Amino acid sequence: MCQYSGFSEACKKYYCSTSEYDSLLTYYTIGKWIIEVQQKGETRARYGSQVIKSLSEEMKKNFERGFSEDSLKNARKFYLTYKDRIDETVFNLFAVEKSETVFSLFEEKPPFIVSWSHYLQLMRIENEDERSFYEIESAKSGWSVRTLQRQYNSSLYERLALS
């Protein structure tokens, strides 16, 4: 039996939804699983690219789309970048116990406030304060991904910090 088969089944429970928020939680969960289970807590496993490749191949057998090697690398990076957003207890309520309570907690204080496409851009920003600024501004101002890119490329954060 393939070492990833249990994970494939677990993902099916989350990936069925079409909402953007569920997708964000799915990518977070996948990233967390890659780091904590496959890489045993290491941010960089010696065999990391092989893990991603094997996992991608297994996932493609069980899902029609969404689990290319690049998608899995992005999920891992998403978790590493935003792992402090979801408390372990809350994550367990969501992922393990499938508790409805967690959704009311997320409604009160959502851990993610923009789309996956926005996060793909935001994860490229090394400075945590700058990344947070662009995330909040994107959500508050309703920026499209293109607008986010334009504002970042125009150094909005630095210009405002200097003023």
C-alpha positions, 0 to 999 in steps of 0.5 A, a space after each residue: 500500500 502506498 504511504 500516501 493513501 491515507 492522506 489522499 482520503 483525508 484530502 478528499 474530505 476537504 477538497 470537495 468544497 469549491 469555496 476559496 476559504 476551504 481551498 485555503 484551509 486545504 492548502 494549509 492542511 496539506 502544507 502542515 502534513 508535508 512538513 510535520 508528517 513527511 518531513 518530520 518537522 524539518 522545513 527542508 528535508 534532504 529528500 524533500 523534492 522526492 517527497 513532493 514528486 511522489 505525493 503529487 503522483 499519488 494525489 493525481 491518481 485520486 483527484 482530477 486537478 490541483 496537486 501538481 508538484 508546484 501546488 504542493 510546494 506552494 502549500 508547503 510554503 503557505 504553511 511555513 509562512 502562515 503556520 502561526 495563524 491557526 492555533 494547534 487546538 483550533 486546527 485539531 477542531 477543524 482537521 481531526 474532530 471536524 467540529 462546526 465550532 471552528 467555523 464560528 471561530 473563523 468567522 469571528 477572526 478569520 486566519 486568512 483574508 484574501 484569495 489563494 492567488 493573493 497569497 501566492 504573491 504575498 509569499 514572495 515578500 520576505 519581510 513579514 511586516 511588509 507582507 502583512 501590510 500588503 495582505 491587510 491593504 489587499 483585503 481592506 481595499 479590495 485589491 485584485 491580484 494585479 493591483 497588489 502586484 502593481 502596488 508592491 512593484 511601486 514600493 507602496 510600503 516603503 513610500 508610506 514608511 518614509 512619509 
